[in-house]
Amino acid sequence: MKQNSIVPAQEISGYKLDWTFDELKKHLKSNYTVEKHKYCWVVYYENFSFWLNTQIGKITQIGVTGNFNGTFNGIGIGSTLLDVKQKFGNWKEGLDVYQIPQYEGICFELADNDEDEEWIQEIAPIESIYVFNPETTNTNIDIVFDTVNQQYIDKRAIITE
């Protein structure tokens, strides 16, 4: 496995998008947990989370957090949107995530310490990095983590036409 590598729309540390659950299990030790939701399972292993779409049976998103020390072009856990702007020129905001416009398939979540009255997104540290397939994941409407309730919400299930 390629330790600490991040490749947008493809993999993190050798764990690949589009793997099945059985393929993933071949690379994990037995200390993983599975959280089952209506449209996906989230598998937690060390600093990783793997989102398996139950309708297609494949990993559609991989996330890292905590003390993961890999980077994408120098941007990693603890970097800020100011760092992203200096490195890439700009960033864009999705639904609770931030992206690099010229690189599809990678996004970041920022830390919020819940102590500061005014939260300044440009200097808040990145606490999670995700790679995903931009053809199958919409970062504006899909499953997101609700930091207030500490649970995942499937936005697809509440969209009305």
Rosetta blueprint (number, residue, H / E / L):
1 M L
2 K L
3 Q L
4 N L
5 S E
6 I E
7 V E
8 P L
9 A L
10 Q L
11 E E
12 I E
13 S L
14 G L
15 Y E
16 K E
17 L L
18 D L
19 W L
20 T L
21 F H
22 D H
23 E H
24 L H
25 K H
26 K L
27 H L
28 L L
29 K L
30 S L
31 N L
32 Y L
33 T E
34 V E
35 E E
36 K E
37 H L
38 K L
39 Y L
40 C E
41 W E
42 V E
43 V E
44 Y E
45 Y E
46 E L
47 N L
48 F E
49 S E
50 F E
51 W E
52 L E
53 N E
54 T L
55 Q L
56 I L
57 G L
58 K E
59 I E
60 T E
61 Q E
62 I E
63 G E
64 V E
65 T E
66 G L
67 N L
68 F L
69 N L
70 G L
71 T E
72 F E
73 N L
74 G L
75 I E
76 G E
77 I L
78 G L
79 S L
80 T L
81 L H
82 L H
83 D H
84 V H
85 K H
86 Q H
87 K H
88 F H
89 G L
90 N L
91 W L
92 K E
93 E E
94 G L
95 L L
96 D L
97 V L
98 Y E
99 Q E
100 I E
101 P L
102 Q L
103 Y E
104 E E
105 G E
106 I E
107 C E
108 F E
109 E E
110 L E
111 A L
112 D L
113 N L
114 D L
115 E L
116 D L
117 E L
118 E L
119 W L
120 I L
121 Q H
122 E H
123 I H
124 A L
125 P L
126 I E
127 E E
128 S E
129 I E
130 Y E
131 V E
132 F E
133 N L
134 P L
135 E L
136 T L
137 T L
138 N L
139 T L
140 N L
141 I L
142 D L
143 I E
144 V E
145 F E
146 D E
147 T L
148 V L
149 N L
150 Q L
151 Q E
152 Y E
153 I E
154 D E
155 K H
156 R H
157 A H
158 I H
159 I L
160 T L
161 E L
